[in-house]
Amino acid sequence: MLNLPSPRAEVLDRRQQIARDLRALLGRDDLLITSANELKGYETDGLACYRTVPMLAVLAEDTAQVAAVLRYCHDNEVPVMARGAGTSLAGGALPQQDTVVLGLSKMNEILEVCAENQTARVQAGVTNRNISTAVDDLGLFYAPDPSSQIACTIGGNVAMNSGGAHCLKYGVTTNHILGVTFVTMEGAVVEIGGEAFDLPGYDLLGLIVGAEGQLGVVTEVTVRLMPKPEAARPLLAGFDSALDAGACVAAIMATGRTPVAIEFMDRPAILACERFTGAGYPTDAQALLIIEVEGSEAEIEIELAFVEAMAREHGATSISVAEDIVSAENIWKGRKSAFGAIGQISPDYLCMDGTIPVTKLPDVLEQIYAIGDRYGFEIANIFHAGDGNMHPLIMYDSHQPGVLDRVEDCGAEILCVCVEAGGCITGEHGVGIEKRDHMPLMFSPEDLEQMKALKRGFDPKWLLNGGKVFPLTETGIPAGQIDPTQGLH
Ligand SMILES: Cc1cc2nc3c(=O)[nH]c(=O)nc-3n(C[C@H](O)[C@H](O)[C@H](O)COP(=O)(O)OP(=O)(O)OC[C@H]3O[C@@H](n4cnc5c(N)ncnc54)[C@H](O)[C@@H]3O)c2cc1C
């Protein structure tokens, strides 16, 4: 685990100097946060076991301010990190103590909606949910739906290439981004992509989406909108064993008849979510699948009959279908509150994020439970099962001395199992600080060197969001620019 230090005297001195410079540069005082108390609001993200108070924060209001701050940081060798809503579960938005946090949450305007072309241009700090809300009356929506969608920003989604329950049918963020306004570390403002598909030249958009804020800062995004389906209905299928439920998912996917969403919850998750939201989940089940289908009423009836037959064939002990919009919303509210619900039954948890081929679900689940037993941790599993994106939540109590080290070892073993099963160490949460030291599980030194060369091309002084993504031993970052306390194992 990281032993996070208190600010060094030189950091505090530098803070005063940089604050003076940025105030003068921006001509504003109210955009800066410098008091240690207020900076505590920026000390962590969704990976709350790690905290470091940053040097200072700037809350930008437009692209010109972002460019000015980045140029200043580049010229003066100041580490800097973009921050959206700070919901990253991989520690992507964890600052270091000598970092300027460049907050984008004030840039939250929907700039333009084009219903004819089914596109919207929005500022990076707009929340994911607000995009869909803004175009709801037009019969459109923005498809990728991370469970954090009421809080997380589109800029953060672009950085992490976020997914969500309905990405099984619609695809993840990268499939829905047409263009971005991108500010380089040197402060140049670049338009990448546009409103049309497949522009000539290098696919820089493909590079920026999922780059974890390592290459530059996104200030505006053009998203693709989709027509809302005529109707959608979720079905709940309870099982006596997680393995039966896993086998059912694999069997449904093998038919090629892809529902919009297939979400999995095991017993600890079912009980926690039901207690938290009263979603109507079967509390006697050992595992639950939420399977949603959509289309016209006739199509829905046909697809529900198919899904029900598959579930029964694989030993479902209970089946129920949402009767109306309210019960459908309750079912999704339960699922989307799952992490909060687990927080109610366990003082702390670490949410892992690995992806596996769907056919390996039963086998991998069995191994995850065995690993949890060996370490003495209860593990709740809640995940996007249709695309094999697993989220084992390792429950623990941080008051127990040394427990975080064991939790991380347990998590590392789970990721190894995912990789051995033919999967990978992240499905949608990214690498951040959490999985940086697991990168060699998947990438050779040569692979990592190519990625680092790319990073240096955009950020030669390695100032942007340092200490993330690359294993500490591999970073080549100048000493003092990485977290001085070394990292996770
Ligand atoms: C309860 C909960 C449920 C979640 N469910 C899901 C889920 O279903 N699917 C999923 O994929 N994720 C999920 N997440 C993770 C998280 O919400 C996503 O990674 C999200 O995209 C982060 O957005 P953010 O605005 O909070 O970004 P932040 O956490 O602020 O930042 C994340 C990273 O993006 C970079 N960044 C942020 N904004 C910009 C920008 N404008 N330009 C460049 N870089 C930027 C940051 O530097 C950082 O590295 C969940 C998190 C929580 C807490």
PDBQT file of the ligand as one rigid body, heavy atoms in Angstrom, charges set to zero:
ROOT
HETATM    1  C1  LIG A 501     -20.431   4.017  -7.872  1.00  0.00    +0.000 C 
HETATM    2  C2  LIG A 501     -19.570   3.981  -9.107  1.00  0.00    +0.000 A 
HETATM    3  C3  LIG A 501     -19.993   3.238 -10.191  1.00  0.00    +0.000 A 
HETATM    4  C4  LIG A 501     -19.224   3.203 -11.351  1.00  0.00    +0.000 A 
HETATM    5  N1  LIG A 501     -19.676   2.481 -12.412  1.00  0.00    +0.000 NA
HETATM    6  C5  LIG A 501     -18.966   2.477 -13.559  1.00  0.00    +0.000 A 
HETATM    7  C6  LIG A 501     -19.450   1.749 -14.699  1.00  0.00    +0.000 A 
HETATM    8  O1  LIG A 501     -20.524   1.147 -14.684  1.00  0.00    +0.000 OA
HETATM    9  N2  LIG A 501     -18.682   1.770 -15.803  1.00  0.00    +0.000 N 
HETATM   10  C7  LIG A 501     -17.491   2.448 -15.858  1.00  0.00    +0.000 A 
HETATM   11  O2  LIG A 501     -16.831   2.418 -16.892  1.00  0.00    +0.000 OA
HETATM   12  N3  LIG A 501     -17.015   3.118 -14.792  1.00  0.00    +0.000 NA
HETATM   13  C8  LIG A 501     -17.721   3.169 -13.660  1.00  0.00    +0.000 A 
HETATM   14  N4  LIG A 501     -17.247   3.871 -12.581  1.00  0.00    +0.000 N 
HETATM   15  C9  LIG A 501     -15.932   4.556 -12.660  1.00  0.00    +0.000 C 
HETATM   16  C10 LIG A 501     -15.985   6.055 -13.057  1.00  0.00    +0.000 C 
HETATM   17  O3  LIG A 501     -17.259   6.606 -12.806  1.00  0.00    +0.000 OA
HETATM   18  C11 LIG A 501     -15.603   6.270 -14.516  1.00  0.00    +0.000 C 
HETATM   19  O4  LIG A 501     -14.243   5.904 -14.714  1.00  0.00    +0.000 OA
HETATM   20  C12 LIG A 501     -15.807   7.706 -15.005  1.00  0.00    +0.000 C 
HETATM   21  O5  LIG A 501     -15.631   7.780 -16.386  1.00  0.00    +0.000 OA
HETATM   22  C13 LIG A 501     -14.896   8.731 -14.348  1.00  0.00    +0.000 C 
HETATM   23  O6  LIG A 501     -15.398  10.024 -14.680  1.00  0.00    +0.000 OA
HETATM   24  P1  LIG A 501     -15.051  11.277 -13.757  1.00  0.00    +0.000 P 
HETATM   25  O7  LIG A 501     -15.655  12.478 -14.377  1.00  0.00    +0.000 OA
HETATM   26  O8  LIG A 501     -15.427  11.014 -12.358  1.00  0.00    +0.000 OA
HETATM   27  O9  LIG A 501     -13.475  11.325 -13.925  1.00  0.00    +0.000 OA
HETATM   28  P2  LIG A 501     -12.368  11.478 -12.787  1.00  0.00    +0.000 P 
HETATM   29  O10 LIG A 501     -12.503  10.384 -11.792  1.00  0.00    +0.000 OA
HETATM   30  O11 LIG A 501     -12.355  12.851 -12.285  1.00  0.00    +0.000 OA
HETATM   31  O12 LIG A 501     -11.047  11.228 -13.639  1.00  0.00    +0.000 OA
HETATM   32  C14 LIG A 501     -10.758   9.964 -14.150  1.00  0.00    +0.000 C 
HETATM   33  C15 LIG A 501      -9.540  10.067 -15.061  1.00  0.00    +0.000 C 
HETATM   34  O13 LIG A 501      -9.884  10.810 -16.211  1.00  0.00    +0.000 OA
HETATM   35  C16 LIG A 501      -9.010  11.931 -16.370  1.00  0.00    +0.000 C 
HETATM   36  N5  LIG A 501      -9.851  13.018 -16.861  1.00  0.00    +0.000 N 
HETATM   37  C17 LIG A 501     -11.008  13.473 -16.317  1.00  0.00    +0.000 A 
HETATM   38  N6  LIG A 501     -11.511  14.452 -17.079  1.00  0.00    +0.000 NA
HETATM   39  C18 LIG A 501     -10.655  14.614 -18.117  1.00  0.00    +0.000 A 
HETATM   40  C19 LIG A 501     -10.627  15.477 -19.243  1.00  0.00    +0.000 A 
HETATM   41  N7  LIG A 501     -11.594  16.364 -19.468  1.00  0.00    +0.000 N 
HETATM   42  N8  LIG A 501      -9.588  15.384 -20.105  1.00  0.00    +0.000 NA
HETATM   43  C20 LIG A 501      -8.597  14.483 -19.904  1.00  0.00    +0.000 A 
HETATM   44  N9  LIG A 501      -8.570  13.627 -18.859  1.00  0.00    +0.000 NA
HETATM   45  C21 LIG A 501      -9.594  13.694 -17.986  1.00  0.00    +0.000 A 
HETATM   46  C22 LIG A 501      -8.436  12.172 -15.005  1.00  0.00    +0.000 C 
HETATM   47  O14 LIG A 501      -7.157  12.783 -15.083  1.00  0.00    +0.000 OA
HETATM   48  C23 LIG A 501      -8.351  10.778 -14.429  1.00  0.00    +0.000 C 
HETATM   49  O15 LIG A 501      -7.175  10.156 -14.865  1.00  0.00    +0.000 OA
HETATM   50  C24 LIG A 501     -17.993   3.916 -11.413  1.00  0.00    +0.000 A 
HETATM   51  C25 LIG A 501     -17.585   4.665 -10.308  1.00  0.00    +0.000 A 
HETATM   52  C26 LIG A 501     -18.358   4.701  -9.171  1.00  0.00    +0.000 A 
HETATM   53  C27 LIG A 501     -17.880   5.519  -8.007  1.00  0.00    +0.000 C 
ENDROOT
TORSDOF 0
